[in-house]
Amino acid sequence: ISSSNYQLAIALIFAIEEINRNPLLLPNVSLGYDIHTAGPQDQDSSWKIHFWLTGKGKFIPNYTCRREEKSMAAITGPTWDISSLFGTFLGLYNYPLLTFGPFEADLNDPGKFPSVYQMATKDSSLVLGMVSLMVHFRWNWVGLVISEEKGIQFLSELVREMERNRVCVAFTEMIPVNHMLLMNGGDVYSSQIVMNSAKIIIIYGDTDSSLGVFFRIWEHVLPWRIWVTTSQWEVFTAMRHFILDSFHGTLIFSQHHGEISTFKDFVKTVTPSKYPEDIFLARLWEIYFNCTLSDASCKSVENCSSRGSLEWLPWYHFDTAMSDGSYHVYNAVYAVAHTIHKILMQQVDKQSMKIGVKMKYPHWKLNHILKNIKFINPGGDSITLNPSEKLYVEYDILNFWNFPQGLGYKVKVGTFSPYLPPGQQLSLLEDRIEWSTEDQEVGGILQSLYAVKIVVLDSGNLFRKAKQSAVLIATPAQIMKFPIE
């Protein structure tokens, strides 16, 4: 499990504990949870689903051996692979499945996935927002790097809108699905992008795709570009100790949503003593806070909880700001809770509850209500799972800053709202933007930092020479010639 995925688990626990404390939502009913890991390359994932559904160590198709219903719904993500796999199997049992990954048009097919509900909204206005940014800054020579897994339709819409606004496509790089092909052809792809004169590059995909693997190879050889991407692109969460790395200054389009202000406070309380069954949490304390795992059970940490906090970790190891995925997990839990609450109220209205008889909520009953559920979440946002009611999306535009000692920030520098009249849809605070290219007005600052960046990248002879001479000056062209290990 990665630190970014671990935040998803924390968001799940946070939402459940918040609901269980709320006397107005599901009174006298407590929600519980199980957390399982699975991946697109995990060959055992399908068998895990079978065993979970049937309740037996032996798979019995289309039959459940559970005597008492416990699991009411499943929440999966962040990739298409996982959601489609689980959606196919859970659909056989009419189990509600809520996905927290990026919106996928195929998952909206009720014939294939009759009980799948997507928390994310389609990026219906993303193309307009990105092209508005190009027009605003008069960028007329733009490169496109798109993942084949999900980017064909986006590419078509983007190119059409760019042409309409007289913005030229410098190059289009479609990254194939096949990882082996990626690794073998890496030099060809990277050289095309490095050698092209375009300084503005659009990235569309996510880091769990082939595109993410590819950029982990490229990250040190593509400086002085301005990257424009979406919040699904989390390549920034890798460890960075460089003064200004290849993705410093990236502009990120993130679907606007209200802030769950209590989430950061909850993160501060997450410790191994509070959740002793959490092995991953104990491992974090062992690595970063010099704590010792119990040899007996691996479930407890000795005298450690008071000596650490997740908020003390560098952002690239754990980001306390709620990600888009975690926000969708949070809303998914609330959607299930509101649905069960509505079923509970219906049963009470029908006077079906008898003294001493436990009320039961068959999982398949949730589907009818989930399709039309609407509620206001604690952040003040209106939430619905009906895709036909999610027509347009507003975006926050974030600027990624990465400074010395791994101090990384995503700073809000603007918004894009398709609801406003043309010419007013894009709003920017340009003085807040940190640019990554020498062509911008901060180029002088970058030039003075090149020598320090070389010293960090090459820890061998170059570092010793730098210590002797105290100052080492190099141009961008000279930096590209140094070997990077």
Phi, psi and omega in degrees: 000136179268166181295326179292321176290329180294327176297328177298318178295320179294322178297322177297311181296318179302313181296317182295316180293324178295317179293318181295338177271349184274113182287347183265345180243120183053057178297138180065016176231133179247135176272146174234182183202156167233142178240125179235149177256144177204156180216160181299334180264002182277107184290343181271359185300316182296323179289326176299320179296316181301311183293323179294320181291315187275338180077015180231157175286351179243133184282125176238106185304138173056030180213142176241137180261006180288128179279330181232131181290132179235304183282126183260332182197165177236149177236123184228165177157187001267357188259160176300320183304310182293312184295320180290323179296309180293322181298323179296312182287315183292334177298331178297332182254006182059031177281128175295133177234120179252128183253143182247006178280181176302153181299134178234121183300322183297328180289349178276358181284108183291340177290318180276323186229077186290340183234033177255134181230125181264129178281329181285155178257146178300140179284065188289334182243014181296316180300315179299319180295315181294318180290327175298324177294318178299315181295319182299316182268003179059040173279116182241010180219094193236132176267152182235127174239111190235140175279131179295336184302324189213008191256002185298310181294318178301316180299315181300314181292322182293314180298319179298317180289324177296316179297322180296331181256015176061039173256126185272144176272113182290318176197158175233121180243110177267118182273121185290161181288324187291116183293324180294320177298322178302309185295322181288328184258013185303317183296323181295312183295313184295323180294324178297319181284320180295318186281341181290146184281352182295129178263344180254125182226128175270131174246129177228117180163199174218163188286349175274357179267179176301328180301320179295319178298318183298315184287340174291336175280323186279341200307330184263359183242013181233051178282173175061035170245159170253113182265138176235124187209195181242171183290346176290343183273099184249036178295343182290344185279002173286160185294131180228121173242004180286155181294311174223112184266184187297337185251009173298133179090001179301140175258128189239127173268117181239128179303129184291135171208158181293160181271132173269090192295334184276355183295315180297324177295322179294319181303323180297335183269353184282110180222162179299329180289329179284325180233072185294342180277353184273100183291322181296319178296318177298323179295320177299317179294325179294319184285314191260340184238019175055043178260156183251126176290144176295128179292335186283315189234344185061016183249351183229155178239134186277118172050046187245330192302325183283351185257013182199166177203146179298331180290345178278344183287149175301150184303329183283352173258325174202120180263119182283345176286131183296122179284170177300317180299317179294324177297320178291322175299314179304312180292327179297318178297317179294325178297317178295317181298315179295326179292313178297322179299318180294320177297318179301315180294324178295320179292322178294319179298326180275002180054039181273353182273127179248153181297130177083358180254126181284131178286141180241146181234093179302135185300327184291340179290340182291333188300315184298321182281322181302324182299334185236010185293140175221137177201164175257121181280169182300343177275357178093003180272143175278125185244132173218149179260003180276110184297334181290344180262358178256078189278309184232153183238135171267147183237141163268139177255118184252150177242124182273122177249132175229110186247179184306153179062029176070026179277096183250141180221148169248111187254129178288122182240000180177180178218159171225124181234114179289350181281341182275162180295152176306139184094342179242359186290325181262129178230127185228145170252087190294333182290347178271348188281128172265120181266150182259354187249146180293346181286346180270175187292344178270010183302325180298322178294316180299318183301322182286349182257353183302317184298318180295322180296322179296318181300319180292320184290323183248105186270009182263235185298325182299321180295318180294321178294322180296321179295323183288318185267349178072324181227136177225118183254137178211150176269165177305320181296322179290325179299320182297339183276343182285140178291137180242120183260000000 
